Amino acid sequence: MMNKLPIVFCSLLATSVVYAAEPRHVVFSHFDWELVCDNTGTCRAAGYQPEDQDDQHHYDGVSVLFTRTAGPNTPVEAELQVAPADEAPARVAMRIDGKPLGDVSLHKAGGKLNVAQTSALLAAVRKDSDIQWISGKQR
């Protein structure tokens, strides 16, 4: 679905306690991913669906946002966004490498992943995994 999130992204998310005395702003882009760490030490990595999927069974735009606030042992949170918002389903099934990982409920085309889904997605973007969000015939 998307280019893989480089290990550097995951490392920055995992260690976003950047400089406790003086947090610095960090911006980094790689393929379909962008990473921003703000001056509070919060880091966000956004991954976007490749634009080359023009078939009728694909959503127009799917993005994933990983967020980790500053501080020791803060968890990474993940959100899914489906576009166009007016055509987004109420829920999508999450599947990684053919394995079902439950549904993600969407409100106004966006929804939060649970802890298990977030963990599985973080692991999947570090390798060559097939990540799908499914509702009926749409993927």
Secondary structure as the mmCIF struct_conf table of DSSP 4:
data_model
#
loop_
_struct_conf.conf_type_id
_struct_conf.id
_struct_conf.beg_label_comp_id
_struct_conf.beg_label_asym_id
_struct_conf.beg_label_seq_id
_struct_conf.end_label_comp_id
_struct_conf.end_label_asym_id
_struct_conf.end_label_seq_id
HELX_LH_PP_P HELX_LH_PP_P1 ASN A 3 PRO A 6
HELX_RH_AL_P HELX_RH_AL_P1 ILE A 7 ALA A 14
TURN_TY1_P TURN_TY1_P1 THR A 15 THR A 15
BEND BEND1 ALA A 20 GLU A 22
STRN STRN1 VAL A 26 HIS A 30
TURN_TY1_P TURN_TY1_P2 PHE A 31 ASP A 32
STRN STRN2 TRP A 33 CYS A 37
TURN_TY1_P TURN_TY1_P3 ASN A 39 THR A 40
BEND BEND2 GLY A 41 GLY A 41
STRN STRN3 CYS A 43 TYR A 48
TURN_TY1_P TURN_TY1_P4 GLU A 51 ASP A 52
BEND BEND3 ASP A 55 ASP A 55
TURN_TY1_P TURN_TY1_P5 GLN A 56 HIS A 57
BEND BEND4 HIS A 58 HIS A 58
BEND BEND5 ASP A 60 ASP A 60
STRN STRN4 GLY A 61 ARG A 68
BEND BEND6 ALA A 70 GLY A 71
TURN_TY1_P TURN_TY1_P6 PRO A 72 ASN A 73
HELX_LH_PP_P HELX_LH_PP_P2 THR A 74 VAL A 76
STRN STRN5 GLU A 77 ALA A 83
BEND BEND7 PRO A 84 PRO A 84
HELX_RH_3T_P HELX_RH_3T_P1 ALA A 85 GLU A 87
BEND BEND8 ALA A 90 ALA A 90
STRN STRN6 ARG A 91 ILE A 96
TURN_TY1_P TURN_TY1_P7 ASP A 97 GLY A 98
STRN STRN7 LYS A 99 SER A 105
STRN STRN8 HIS A 107 HIS A 107
TURN_TY1_P TURN_TY1_P8 LYS A 108 ALA A 109
STRN STRN9 GLY A 110 LYS A 112
HELX_RH_AL_P HELX_RH_AL_P2 VAL A 115 ALA A 124
TURN_TY1_P TURN_TY1_P9 VAL A 125 ASP A 128
STRN STRN10 ILE A 131 ILE A 134
STRN STRN11 SER A 135 SER A 135
TURN_TY1_P TURN_TY1_P10 GLY A 136 LYS A 137
STRN STRN12 GLN A 138 GLN A 138
#
